[in-house]
């Protein structure tokens, strides 16, 4: 299907599934394929609870993950439905290819105009279980080289549903299903297929988490997505601080039984919570294990960045304050994914020894970040240059301020210290929201969801006015003697 932009929306123009001669994508603009061009039905896919009977540890982690909730996430559902309305249904497979691959491949995901503010989507049985066990462990290949960009994205996966389950163990034996070793399952290139999303018309990279990783020191050191997102946060911290793969860490403590009745323990058994920064959805949905998932997400957020403070004295009490934010432990940008709706910002306050407020920036107002706050985000526009956060409208970014892996950004401020102040205190916080409150209100209705705030990092420092005065005098002296 060829796509054109018209009045900011997406409309199908002509049936033409082939991206190159001999390659067809039956679920376009999703690049999902079924091996050997076969068809599939719901009966071909296992319920995760069945998998959990032999793999309880993996199942317990998965069921409160964003993978498990990818389809029923109410914020995603509302945005998807809004896009469905505005594009005459053309985003059905584009979004569904990653959020309900089974629903797309079986043709069982349906739009219901009577669900939610913009309508919503339904799917039967395992199709409503998002990125389930069988989805990932039926991946036989990636067709990234055949996409419109020649890169992974938009669910560029080849799936082979059936008895064979694929993973990273070369000698796995199961009484329930056949097994097959897959090198792909231990590489970032598996995750890339849904963690890169590009616009189906203009090929603009709307989400580019994999590309961020690929250009990072983590990729250069062969550290994969799985080394941070399929291990406990304490292990992920060690991986980032030492730039060492999880399996190569001394005393990594990741061993255990891969399944019930296994012949013996494995050196590494990966977690399946895939925890990132989302602290909202599992709790809103009330899924079992939600609090554990949320606590893990908060712990990760609180250990990913570092703060530092620098004061540069100016003339007659005027001072420059710089707050340095370093992305110390994320193998992708901070934030990543939907960088135009993620909220990472600085909240800064300066008070003197008499309690007078000298500077305030970034404090929430009605759970909203002030427009003049220092934000680490991207701003996206449509083809006419108008700001938009609707993925199907995005034609480019006009402002990019996310923080690359091991990189840093500054927040810069000025304040004036009163002559009678003997000291002052700087308090800097780095805060996070999964998306801004206005978006939640627009999609779900005002008051339906208060988006939680996580303080990722906080640093407080006290300075003596005399020290600033001496630094000012030293600088003036140096200038005079040039």
Buried (B, 14 or more C-beta within 10 A) or exposed (E): BEBEBEEBBBEBEEEEEEBEEEBBBBBBBBBBBBBEEEEBEBEBBBEBEBBBEBBEBBBBBBBBBBBBBBBBBBBBBBBBBBBBBBBEEBBBBBBBBBBBBBBBBBEBBEBEEEBBEBBBBBBEBBBBBBBBBBBBBBBBBBBBEBBBBEBBBBBBBBBBBBEBBBBBBEEBEBEBBEBBEBEBBBBBBBBBBBBBBBBBBBEBBBBBBBBBBBBBBBBEBEBBBBBBBBBBBEBBBBBBEEEBBBBEBEEBEBEEBBBEEBEEEBEBBBBBBBBBBBBBBBBBBEBEBBEBBBEBBBBBBBBBBBBBBEBBBBEEBEBEBEBBBBBBBBBBBBBBBBBBBBBBBBBBBBBBBEEEEBBBBBEBEEBBBBEEBBBBBBBBBBBEEEEBBBBBBBBBBEEEBBBBBBBBBEBEBEBBBBEEBEBBBBBBBBBBBBBBBBBBBBBBEEEBBEBBBBEBBEBEBEBEBEEBEEBBEEBEEEEEEE
